[in-house]
Protein backbone atom coordinates (compact mmCIF):
# COMPACT_ATOMS: atom_id res chain seq x y z
CA UNK A 1 0.00 0.00 0.00
CA UNK A 2 2.95 2.33 0.66
CA UNK A 3 4.21 1.87 -2.89
CA UNK A 4 0.80 2.82 -4.27
CA UNK A 5 0.63 5.94 -2.09
CA UNK A 6 4.14 7.04 -3.11
CA UNK A 7 3.41 6.43 -6.78
CA UNK A 8 0.13 8.34 -6.58
CA UNK A 9 1.86 11.24 -4.82
CA UNK A 10 4.54 11.35 -7.54
CA UNK A 11 1.96 11.42 -10.31
CA UNK A 12 0.00 14.16 -8.55
CA UNK A 13 3.16 16.24 -8.16
CA UNK A 14 3.94 15.89 -11.86
CA UNK A 15 0.38 16.85 -12.82
CA UNK A 16 0.50 19.81 -10.43
CA UNK A 17 3.81 20.97 -11.91
CA UNK A 18 2.50 20.73 -15.47
CA UNK A 19 -0.69 22.60 -14.61
CA UNK A 20 1.24 25.38 -12.84
CA UNK A 21 3.46 25.76 -15.90
CA UNK A 22 0.37 26.04 -18.08
CA UNK A 23 -1.35 28.53 -15.76
CA UNK A 24 1.62 30.89 -15.41
CA UNK A 25 2.69 30.86 -19.06
CA UNK A 26 -0.87 31.47 -20.34
CA UNK A 27 -0.20 29.50 -23.52
CA UNK A 28 -2.49 27.02 -25.19
CA UNK A 29 -1.50 23.38 -25.21
CA UNK A 30 -0.64 22.39 -28.78
CA UNK A 31 0.80 19.48 -30.65
CA UNK A 32 4.32 19.12 -31.94
CA UNK A 33 5.36 20.72 -35.21
CA UNK A 34 5.32 18.29 -38.06
CA UNK A 35 4.70 15.01 -36.32
CA UNK A 36 5.46 12.13 -38.66
CA UNK A 37 6.29 14.42 -41.59
CA UNK A 38 9.12 16.00 -39.52
CA UNK A 39 10.78 12.58 -39.55
CA UNK A 40 10.65 12.46 -43.34
CA UNK A 41 7.78 10.00 -43.39
CA UNK A 42 4.47 10.69 -45.10
CA UNK A 43 1.27 9.23 -43.81
CA UNK A 44 -1.51 8.33 -46.19
CA UNK A 45 -3.93 11.16 -46.80
CA UNK A 46 -7.36 9.56 -46.72
CA UNK A 47 -9.22 12.89 -46.52
CA UNK A 48 -11.61 14.10 -49.18
CA UNK A 49 -10.41 17.68 -48.75
CA UNK A 50 -6.85 18.22 -47.44
CA UNK A 51 -6.22 20.88 -44.79
CA UNK A 52 -4.74 24.28 -45.65
CA UNK A 53 -1.24 23.27 -44.54
CA UNK A 54 -1.33 20.22 -46.81
CA UNK A 55 -2.64 22.27 -49.75
CA UNK A 56 0.21 24.79 -49.32
CA UNK A 57 2.77 22.00 -49.13
CA UNK A 58 1.35 20.33 -52.26
CA UNK A 59 1.39 23.64 -54.16
CA UNK A 60 5.01 24.26 -53.13
CA UNK A 61 6.04 20.73 -54.19
CA UNK A 62 4.31 21.21 -57.55
CA UNK A 63 6.03 24.58 -58.05
CA UNK A 64 9.41 23.02 -57.23
CA UNK A 65 8.86 20.17 -59.68
CA UNK A 66 7.94 22.63 -62.47
CA UNK A 67 11.12 24.62 -61.89
CA UNK A 68 13.29 21.53 -62.38
N, C-alpha and C positions, 0 to 999 in steps of 0.2 A: 504494500500500500504506500510505503514511503517513496518508492521509485515512481509510482503514478503521480503522487503529489508534486514531486520535484520536477517531473517532466511537464506536468500541467502548468506549474509556475513558470518554467522556462518559456513555454509557448506563449503564455499570457504576457510575459515581459517583452518578447519579440513583437507580438501584435501591438502592444502599447507603444513600443519604440517606433514602429512603422506608422502608426496612426498619429503620433506626435510630430513626426517628420512631415506628414501630409498636412496636418493642421497648420503648422508654422510656416511652411513654404507656400501655401495657398495655390498649389499647382494641381491640375487635374491628373489623375492616373491615366497613363496611356501606354500603348504597346510599344514594342521595340521597333526601330526603323528597319524596314526591309524584310525581316523575318527570314524565310527560306531563300528569297531572292538575293539577300545580302551574302549568302553562302555560295552564290553562283548556280543555284538549283532553281528550276522553274517548276511550279506546280501546275497541274492541269487546270485550265480555266473552263469550268463547266457552266459559266453564267451566260444568260441570254444577252445581257447588256453589261459590258465591262465597266468598272468604276473609272472615274476621271483620271486617277493616277495611271491606271493601265492604258487608257486611251492615249495619254501623253507619251508614255513610254513606247507604245506601238508606233505612234506618229514619228517619234525621234528615230526609232530603229529603221523605219521606212525611208526617212530622209537620209540617214547615213548610208543605206544600201543604194540609194539613187546617186549619191555623190561618187561612190566607188565605181 
